[in-house]
Amino acid sequence: MTARSRAQSFDTAAADYAASRPSYPSELFDAIEEFAGRSFAGARVADIGAGTGIATALLRGRGAEVTAVEPGAEMAAQCRRAVPGVPVVRGEGNALPLADTSHDFVTYAQSWHWTDPAVSVPEALRVLRRDGALAIWWNTTAFDVPWIHAQHLRIAHYSGTKPKPAARPDDAEAIRLAGLTGLRVARRRMRWSRTVSLDTHLDNIGSRSALLVLDEKRRRNFLAEEHRLLSSAFPDDTIEETYLVDLLVGRLLC
């Protein structure tokens, strides 16, 4: 299964994605402003791989003038419903449909790994103003929570994907892996959690690309087994999902 096929799979579950995927803590946006040396208020922001508009809505709530860029038709439709009045244009990170030096921030929430940094870094820098900032972040797995780590391993085994190592890369390695070595980069990691129903949690993990690319019967069988396991572990049908947000903010060296 190619990365492109996995990236395109989200359109098949756009409604579940919009309803069940986690948001981001306000501390994240405070950190971006701190590293960038300016506020989102009044800034022009391009939110790339905007999906259903989770980050887009939060950026607009900080007072930014946001343009959402999303390749998937169904995901873009969900984004338009979530953030009416925000321009949503079709496009992706390797070929941004945006003018040169037109934005103060270019952001990638949960989407940078679908790009080729050899192409997407120059594209982001093309769109950014000279003093602008590129911000990329992910809600990553809290491997120190035993049930979350065990579920991660089950998903990887069932879908035939490689499980992620529990040890986090250090700052230098994280910057190298993201392809940001030519920039001045700051990194911050933030822990947060949310409490959701069992059904919302299952919709959340069911909207991940590793499961979406499976045939529907296999996907449903996996989710049914997860329901059985988690119902036993969490008999009140509520689950605390814990995340570690990993943020990188890059700016030009001069």
Contacts in CASP RR format, 6 or more apart in sequence:
PFRMAT RR
TARGET T0000
AUTHOR 0000-0000-0000
METHOD contacts of the structure
MODEL  1
MTARSRAQSFDTAAADYAASRPSYPSELFDAIEEFAGRSFAGARVADIGA
GTGIATALLRGRGAEVTAVEPGAEMAAQCRRAVPGVPVVRGEGNALPLAD
TSHDFVTYAQSWHWTDPAVSVPEALRVLRRDGALAIWWNTTAFDVPWIHA
QHLRIAHYSGTKPKPAARPDDAEAIRLAGLTGLRVARRRMRWSRTVSLDT
HLDNIGSRSALLVLDEKRRRNFLAEEHRLLSSAFPDDTIEETYLVDLLVG
RLLC
1 213 0 8 1.000
3 114 0 8 1.000
5 213 0 8 1.000
6 209 0 8 1.000
6 210 0 8 1.000
6 212 0 8 1.000
6 213 0 8 1.000
7 71 0 8 1.000
7 114 0 8 1.000
7 209 0 8 1.000
8 71 0 8 1.000
8 72 0 8 1.000
9 209 0 8 1.000
9 212 0 8 1.000
9 213 0 8 1.000
10 17 0 8 1.000
10 51 0 8 1.000
10 72 0 8 1.000
10 74 0 8 1.000
10 75 0 8 1.000
10 207 0 8 1.000
10 209 0 8 1.000
10 212 0 8 1.000
11 72 0 8 1.000
11 73 0 8 1.000
11 74 0 8 1.000
11 75 0 8 1.000
12 74 0 8 1.000
12 212 0 8 1.000
13 206 0 8 1.000
13 207 0 8 1.000
13 212 0 8 1.000
14 52 0 8 1.000
14 74 0 8 1.000
14 75 0 8 1.000
14 77 0 8 1.000
14 78 0 8 1.000
15 78 0 8 1.000
16 203 0 8 1.000
16 206 0 8 1.000
16 207 0 8 1.000
17 51 0 8 1.000
17 52 0 8 1.000
17 75 0 8 1.000
17 78 0 8 1.000
17 207 0 8 1.000
18 52 0 8 1.000
18 53 0 8 1.000
18 54 0 8 1.000
18 78 0 8 1.000
18 81 0 8 1.000
18 82 0 8 1.000
19 200 0 8 1.000
19 203 0 8 1.000
20 196 0 8 1.000
20 200 0 8 1.000
20 201 0 8 1.000
20 203 0 8 1.000
20 204 0 8 1.000
20 207 0 8 1.000
21 52 0 8 1.000
21 54 0 8 1.000
21 204 0 8 1.000
21 207 0 8 1.000
22 54 0 8 1.000
22 139 0 8 1.000
22 194 0 8 1.000
22 204 0 8 1.000
22 241 0 8 1.000
22 243 0 8 1.000
23 54 0 8 1.000
23 58 0 8 1.000
23 194 0 8 1.000
24 54 0 8 1.000
24 55 0 8 1.000
24 58 0 8 1.000
24 109 0 8 1.000
24 137 0 8 1.000
24 139 0 8 1.000
24 192 0 8 1.000
24 245 0 8 1.000
25 190 0 8 1.000
25 192 0 8 1.000
25 245 0 8 1.000
27 190 0 8 1.000
27 192 0 8 1.000
28 137 0 8 1.000
28 190 0 8 1.000
28 245 0 8 1.000
28 247 0 8 1.000
29 40 0 8 1.000
29 58 0 8 1.000
29 59 0 8 1.000
29 62 0 8 1.000
31 188 0 8 1.000
31 190 0 8 1.000
31 247 0 8 1.000
31 249 0 8 1.000
32 40 0 8 1.000
32 105 0 8 1.000
32 107 0 8 1.000
32 133 0 8 1.000
32 135 0 8 1.000
32 247 0 8 1.000
32 249 0 8 1.000
33 39 0 8 1.000
33 40 0 8 1.000
35 133 0 8 1.000
35 135 0 8 1.000
35 186 0 8 1.000
35 188 0 8 1.000
35 249 0 8 1.000
35 250 0 8 1.000
35 251 0 8 1.000
36 104 0 8 1.000
36 105 0 8 1.000
36 132 0 8 1.000
36 133 0 8 1.000
36 135 0 8 1.000
36 249 0 8 1.000
36 251 0 8 1.000
37 133 0 8 1.000
38 104 0 8 1.000
38 131 0 8 1.000
39 62 0 8 1.000
40 59 0 8 1.000
40 62 0 8 1.000
40 63 0 8 1.000
40 64 0 8 1.000
40 105 0 8 1.000
41 62 0 8 1.000
41 63 0 8 1.000
41 64 0 8 1.000
42 63 0 8 1.000
42 64 0 8 1.000
42 65 0 8 1.000
43 63 0 8 1.000
43 64 0 8 1.000
43 65 0 8 1.000
43 104 0 8 1.000
43 105 0 8 1.000
44 64 0 8 1.000
44 65 0 8 1.000
44 67 0 8 1.000
44 102 0 8 1.000
44 103 0 8 1.000
44 104 0 8 1.000
44 105 0 8 1.000
45 59 0 8 1.000
45 64 0 8 1.000
45 65 0 8 1.000
45 66 0 8 1.000
45 67 0 8 1.000
45 103 0 8 1.000
45 104 0 8 1.000
45 105 0 8 1.000
45 106 0 8 1.000
45 107 0 8 1.000
46 66 0 8 1.000
46 67 0 8 1.000
46 69 0 8 1.000
46 96 0 8 1.000
46 98 0 8 1.000
46 102 0 8 1.000
46 103 0 8 1.000
46 105 0 8 1.000
46 106 0 8 1.000
46 107 0 8 1.000
46 127 0 8 1.000
47 53 0 8 1.000
47 55 0 8 1.000
47 56 0 8 1.000
47 59 0 8 1.000
47 66 0 8 1.000
47 67 0 8 1.000
47 68 0 8 1.000
47 69 0 8 1.000
47 107 0 8 1.000
47 109 0 8 1.000
48 69 0 8 1.000
48 92 0 8 1.000
48 93 0 8 1.000
48 96 0 8 1.000
48 106 0 8 1.000
48 107 0 8 1.000
48 108 0 8 1.000
48 111 0 8 1.000
48 124 0 8 1.000
49 68 0 8 1.000
49 69 0 8 1.000
49 70 0 8 1.000
49 71 0 8 1.000
49 92 0 8 1.000
49 93 0 8 1.000
49 108 0 8 1.000
49 109 0 8 1.000
49 111 0 8 1.000
49 114 0 8 1.000
50 56 0 8 1.000
50 68 0 8 1.000
50 69 0 8 1.000
50 70 0 8 1.000
50 75 0 8 1.000
50 76 0 8 1.000
50 79 0 8 1.000
50 88 0 8 1.000
50 109 0 8 1.000
50 111 0 8 1.000
51 68 0 8 1.000
51 70 0 8 1.000
51 72 0 8 1.000
51 75 0 8 1.000
51 76 0 8 1.000
51 78 0 8 1.000
51 79 0 8 1.000
51 111 0 8 1.000
52 75 0 8 1.000
52 78 0 8 1.000
52 79 0 8 1.000
52 82 0 8 1.000
53 68 0 8 1.000
53 78 0 8 1.000
53 79 0 8 1.000
53 82 0 8 1.000
53 83 0 8 1.000
54 82 0 8 1.000
54 109 0 8 1.000
55 107 0 8 1.000
55 109 0 8 1.000
55 110 0 8 1.000
56 66 0 8 1.000
56 68 0 8 1.000
56 79 0 8 1.000
56 82 0 8 1.000
56 83 0 8 1.000
56 86 0 8 1.000
57 82 0 8 1.000
57 83 0 8 1.000
59 66 0 8 1.000
59 107 0 8 1.000
60 66 0 8 1.000
60 83 0 8 1.000
60 86 0 8 1.000
64 105 0 8 1.000
66 83 0 8 1.000
66 86 0 8 1.000
67 86 0 8 1.000
67 87 0 8 1.000
67 88 0 8 1.000
67 89 0 8 1.000
67 98 0 8 1.000
67 103 0 8 1.000
68 76 0 8 1.000
68 79 0 8 1.000
68 83 0 8 1.000
68 86 0 8 1.000
68 87 0 8 1.000
68 88 0 8 1.000
68 89 0 8 1.000
69 88 0 8 1.000
69 89 0 8 1.000
69 90 0 8 1.000
69 91 0 8 1.000
69 92 0 8 1.000
69 93 0 8 1.000
69 96 0 8 1.000
69 97 0 8 1.000
69 98 0 8 1.000
70 76 0 8 1.000
70 79 0 8 1.000
70 88 0 8 1.000
70 89 0 8 1.000
70 90 0 8 1.000
70 91 0 8 1.000
71 90 0 8 1.000
71 91 0 8 1.000
71 92 0 8 1.000
72 90 0 8 1.000
73 90 0 8 1.000
76 88 0 8 1.000
76 90 0 8 1.000
79 86 0 8 1.000
79 88 0 8 1.000
80 86 0 8 1.000
80 88 0 8 1.000
89 97 0 8 1.000
90 97 0 8 1.000
91 97 0 8 1.000
92 114 0 8 1.000
92 115 0 8 1.000
93 108 0 8 1.000
93 111 0 8 1.000
93 114 0 8 1.000
93 115 0 8 1.000
93 119 0 8 1.000
93 120 0 8 1.000
93 123 0 8 1.000
93 124 0 8 1.000
94 115 0 8 1.000
94 116 0 8 1.000
94 119 0 8 1.000
94 120 0 8 1.000
94 123 0 8 1.000
95 119 0 8 1.000
95 123 0 8 1.000
96 106 0 8 1.000
96 123 0 8 1.000
96 124 0 8 1.000
96 126 0 8 1.000
96 127 0 8 1.000
98 127 0 8 1.000
99 127 0 8 1.000
100 126 0 8 1.000
100 127 0 8 1.000
101 126 0 8 1.000
101 127 0 8 1.000
101 128 0 8 1.000
101 129 0 8 1.000
101 130 0 8 1.000
102 127 0 8 1.000
102 129 0 8 1.000
103 127 0 8 1.000
103 128 0 8 1.000
103 129 0 8 1.000
103 132 0 8 1.000
104 128 0 8 1.000
104 129 0 8 1.000
104 131 0 8 1.000
104 132 0 8 1.000
104 133 0 8 1.000
105 128 0 8 1.000
105 132 0 8 1.000
105 133 0 8 1.000
105 134 0 8 1.000
105 135 0 8 1.000
106 124 0 8 1.000
106 127 0 8 1.000
106 128 0 8 1.000
106 133 0 8 1.000
106 134 0 8 1.000
106 135 0 8 1.000
107 134 0 8 1.000
107 135 0 8 1.000
107 136 0 8 1.000
108 115 0 8 1.000
108 134 0 8 1.000
108 135 0 8 1.000
108 136 0 8 1.000
108 137 0 8 1.000
109 137 0 8 1.000
110 137 0 8 1.000
110 138 0 8 1.000
110 139 0 8 1.000
112 120 0 8 1.000
112 136 0 8 1.000
112 138 0 8 1.000
112 178 0 8 1.000
113 138 0 8 1.000
117 178 0 8 1.000
117 179 0 8 1.000
117 180 0 8 1.000
118 179 0 8 1.000
121 134 0 8 1.000
121 179 0 8 1.000
121 180 0 8 1.000
121 182 0 8 1.000
121 183 0 8 1.000
124 134 0 8 1.000
125 134 0 8 1.000
125 252 0 8 1.000
128 134 0 8 1.000
130 252 0 8 1.000
131 251 0 8 1.000
132 251 0 8 1.000
132 252 0 8 1.000
133 249 0 8 1.000
133 250 0 8 1.000
133 251 0 8 1.000
134 180 0 8 1.000
134 183 0 8 1.000
134 249 0 8 1.000
134 250 0 8 1.000
134 251 0 8 1.000
135 247 0 8 1.000
135 248 0 8 1.000
135 249 0 8 1.000
135 250 0 8 1.000
136 178 0 8 1.000
136 247 0 8 1.000
136 248 0 8 1.000
136 249 0 8 1.000
137 245 0 8 1.000
137 246 0 8 1.000
137 247 0 8 1.000
137 248 0 8 1.000
138 245 0 8 1.000
138 246 0 8 1.000
139 243 0 8 1.000
139 244 0 8 1.000
139 245 0 8 1.000
140 243 0 8 1.000
140 244 0 8 1.000
140 245 0 8 1.000
140 246 0 8 1.000
141 148 0 8 1.000
141 149 0 8 1.000
141 152 0 8 1.000
141 164 0 8 1.000
141 243 0 8 1.000
141 244 0 8 1.000
142 148 0 8 1.000
142 149 0 8 1.000
142 191 0 8 1.000
142 242 0 8 1.000
142 243 0 8 1.000
142 244 0 8 1.000
143 149 0 8 1.000
143 152 0 8 1.000
143 166 0 8 1.000
145 242 0 8 1.000
147 230 0 8 1.000
147 233 0 8 1.000
148 241 0 8 1.000
148 242 0 8 1.000
149 166 0 8 1.000
151 205 0 8 1.000
151 226 0 8 1.000
152 163 0 8 1.000
152 164 0 8 1.000
153 163 0 8 1.000
154 226 0 8 1.000
155 161 0 8 1.000
155 205 0 8 1.000
155 208 0 8 1.000
155 210 0 8 1.000
155 211 0 8 1.000
155 222 0 8 1.000
156 162 0 8 1.000
156 163 0 8 1.000
156 164 0 8 1.000
156 210 0 8 1.000
157 163 0 8 1.000
158 211 0 8 1.000
158 218 0 8 1.000
158 222 0 8 1.000
159 210 0 8 1.000
159 211 0 8 1.000
159 213 0 8 1.000
159 214 0 8 1.000
160 210 0 8 1.000
161 210 0 8 1.000
168 174 0 8 1.000
168 189 0 8 1.000
168 244 0 8 1.000
168 246 0 8 1.000
169 177 0 8 1.000
171 187 0 8 1.000
174 187 0 8 1.000
174 246 0 8 1.000
174 248 0 8 1.000
175 181 0 8 1.000
175 185 0 8 1.000
175 187 0 8 1.000
175 248 0 8 1.000
178 248 0 8 1.000
180 248 0 8 1.000
180 250 0 8 1.000
182 253 0 8 1.000
183 250 0 8 1.000
183 251 0 8 1.000
183 252 0 8 1.000
183 253 0 8 1.000
184 250 0 8 1.000
184 251 0 8 1.000
184 252 0 8 1.000
184 253 0 8 1.000
185 248 0 8 1.000
185 249 0 8 1.000
185 250 0 8 1.000
185 251 0 8 1.000
186 248 0 8 1.000
186 249 0 8 1.000
186 250 0 8 1.000
187 246 0 8 1.000
187 247 0 8 1.000
187 248 0 8 1.000
187 249 0 8 1.000
188 247 0 8 1.000
189 244 0 8 1.000
189 245 0 8 1.000
189 246 0 8 1.000
189 247 0 8 1.000
190 244 0 8 1.000
190 245 0 8 1.000
190 247 0 8 1.000
191 242 0 8 1.000
191 243 0 8 1.000
191 244 0 8 1.000
191 245 0 8 1.000
192 242 0 8 1.000
192 243 0 8 1.000
192 245 0 8 1.000
193 240 0 8 1.000
193 241 0 8 1.000
193 242 0 8 1.000
193 243 0 8 1.000
194 240 0 8 1.000
194 241 0 8 1.000
195 238 0 8 1.000
195 239 0 8 1.000
195 240 0 8 1.000
195 241 0 8 1.000
196 204 0 8 1.000
196 238 0 8 1.000
196 239 0 8 1.000
196 241 0 8 1.000
197 237 0 8 1.000
197 238 0 8 1.000
197 239 0 8 1.000
198 227 0 8 1.000
198 230 0 8 1.000
198 231 0 8 1.000
198 234 0 8 1.000
198 237 0 8 1.000
198 238 0 8 1.000
198 239 0 8 1.000
199 237 0 8 1.000
201 230 0 8 1.000
201 239 0 8 1.000
201 241 0 8 1.000
202 223 0 8 1.000
202 226 0 8 1.000
202 227 0 8 1.000
202 230 0 8 1.000
204 241 0 8 1.000
205 211 0 8 1.000
205 223 0 8 1.000
205 226 0 8 1.000
206 212 0 8 1.000
206 219 0 8 1.000
206 223 0 8 1.000
211 219 0 8 1.000
211 222 0 8 1.000
211 223 0 8 1.000
212 219 0 8 1.000
214 222 0 8 1.000
230 239 0 8 1.000
231 237 0 8 1.000
END
